[in-house]
Amino acid sequence: MLILTSALPSAYGLEFPETTNIEIELPLNERALAFEEVTPLSAGVLYGSIDLAKTPVGAIFSSDLALVSSISRQVEMARTSFGAKKVAKFILSDEYGMGDREFSCLNYLWTKESHWNYKAHNYRSGAHGIPQALPANKMSVVASDWRTNPVTQIRWGLRYITIRYETPCKAWSFFKSKRYY
């Protein structure tokens, strides 16, 4: 079964008001491909080889759709703690050039802070999200959908860590001594 939808931007991400179900029979080998695991793509991967001066307008539109599709997949994947870890590891490696050791420290840190739950909220302090930003609205420097988008929270958290501590392991070390970061 294939589900087609039209995505509309909103203040909190993408909304999918209209959904149409279309049943398509796929041959066995194509069915297996339809359920393959999807690797998150960065904007650089999608746009890196495009020469805008030589590209027809329709091709740019299809690249935009591919980018929106990739971002939507990342957001949906990151709504679970397992998926959030996978997205964070990809971003940490792809955009910051850090490896498994740094991800391990990040995992310890954010497991202590929020258990990788994008809905985590500390009612006493007001800290919110996977990185437990305080005040929570600081995450709006990355995007306005920080309340509901785990990828926005991950990107803000990694940005914060690299600006303040340089690496997740240095942030984890600070956290172990102070109980905050």
C-alpha positions in Angstrom: 0.0 0.0 0.0 1.3 3.4 -0.9 0.2 6.5 0.9 0.4 9.9 -0.9 0.0 13.1 0.9 0.5 16.8 0.4 2.7 18.5 3.0 2.0 22.0 4.2 4.4 24.1 6.3 3.2 25.2 9.7 4.7 26.8 12.8 5.5 23.3 14.2 6.8 21.5 11.1 4.9 19.8 8.3 1.2 19.0 8.5 -0.4 16.3 6.4 -4.1 17.3 6.1 -5.0 15.2 3.0 -4.1 11.6 2.7 -4.9 9.3 -0.1 -4.5 5.5 -0.1 -3.5 3.9 -3.3 -2.9 0.1 -3.5 -0.1 -1.0 -5.8 1.0 -4.5 -6.2 4.8 -4.7 -6.3 6.8 -7.7 -7.4 8.6 -9.6 -4.6 12.0 -8.0 -5.1 10.6 -4.5 -5.2 8.6 -5.2 -2.0 11.8 -6.0 -0.2 13.3 -2.7 -1.4 10.2 -0.7 -0.2 10.8 -1.7 3.4 14.6 -1.2 3.4 16.0 0.9 6.2 16.5 4.5 5.1 19.8 6.3 5.9 19.3 10.0 6.7 20.6 12.3 4.0 22.2 15.7 4.6 21.5 18.7 2.4 25.1 18.5 1.1 24.4 15.0 -0.3 21.3 16.1 -2.0 22.4 19.5 -3.4 26.2 18.9 -3.6 26.2 18.0 -7.3 23.6 20.4 -8.6 24.7 23.2 -10.9 21.8 25.6 -10.6 22.7 27.5 -13.7 22.3 24.4 -15.9 19.4 22.7 -14.0 15.8 22.9 -15.3 13.3 24.3 -12.8 11.5 21.0 -12.5 14.7 19.3 -11.4 15.2 21.8 -8.7 11.6 21.2 -7.5 12.2 17.4 -7.4 15.4 18.0 -5.4 13.5 20.1 -3.0 10.9 17.3 -2.6 13.8 14.8 -2.0 15.2 17.1 0.7 11.8 17.5 2.4 11.3 13.7 2.2 14.7 13.1 3.8 14.1 15.6 6.5 10.6 14.2 7.2 12.1 10.7 7.5 14.7 11.9 10.0 12.1 13.7 12.1 9.8 10.6 12.3 12.8 8.3 13.0 14.0 10.6 15.8 10.6 10.5 17.7 11.8 7.2 19.3 14.9 7.1 21.5 16.6 4.5 19.2 15.9 6.7 16.1 17.0 9.9 17.9 20.4 8.2 18.7 20.7 7.1 15.1 20.0 10.6 13.8 22.4 12.2 16.3 25.2 9.8 15.5 24.7 10.5 11.8 24.7 14.3 12.3 27.7 14.1 14.8 29.7 12.2 12.2 28.5 13.9 9.0 28.5 17.5 10.1 30.9 17.6 13.0 33.4 14.9 11.9 33.2 13.1 15.3 33.3 9.4 15.8 32.0 6.6 18.0 33.9 7.8 21.2 32.2 11.2 21.1 28.8 9.6 20.3 29.3 7.4 23.4 29.8 10.4 25.6 26.8 12.1 24.0 24.7 9.0 24.6 25.7 9.0 28.3 24.9 12.7 28.6 21.5 12.8 26.9 20.4 9.5 28.5 21.0 11.2 31.9 19.3 14.4 30.8 16.2 13.1 29.0 16.5 9.4 28.1 16.5 10.8 24.5 12.8 11.8 24.8 12.0 14.9 22.7 9.0 15.5 24.9 11.0 15.5 28.2 10.3 18.6 30.3 11.5 19.6 33.7 8.7 21.4 35.3 10.9 22.8 38.1 13.5 24.4 35.9 11.7 24.6 32.6 14.4 22.6 30.7 13.0 20.9 27.6 13.8 18.3 25.0 16.5 15.8 24.4 19.3 18.2 25.4 17.3 19.8 28.2 17.8 23.3 27.0 17.3 26.0 29.6 15.5 28.2 28.9 13.9 26.0 26.3 13.2 28.8 23.8 17.0 29.0 23.1 16.5 26.2 20.6 14.6 28.6 18.4 17.9 29.8 17.0 17.9 26.5 15.0 14.2 26.4 14.1 10.9 27.5 15.5 9.6 23.9 15.7 11.8 23.1 18.7 8.9 22.0 20.9 7.9 19.1 18.6 10.8 18.4 16.3 13.5 16.0 17.8 15.9 16.8 15.0 15.8 20.5 15.8 16.5 19.6 19.4 19.4 17.4 18.4 20.9 20.0 16.1 20.6 22.7 18.8 22.1 20.4 21.4 25.1 19.5 19.3 25.6 23.2 18.4 25.5 24.1 22.0 28.0 21.4 23.0 30.5 22.3 20.3 30.3 26.0 21.1 30.6 25.7 24.9 32.6 22.5 25.4 34.1 21.6 21.9 33.2 17.9 22.2 30.5 15.7 23.8 33.2 14.0 25.9 34.2 17.3 27.4 30.5 18.1 28.1 30.0 14.7 29.7 33.1 15.2 31.9 31.7 18.6 33.0 28.3 17.0 33.7 29.8 14.3 35.8 31.4 16.9 38.1 28.6 19.5 38.2 25.4 17.5 37.5 24.5 19.9 34.7 26.2 21.0 31.5 
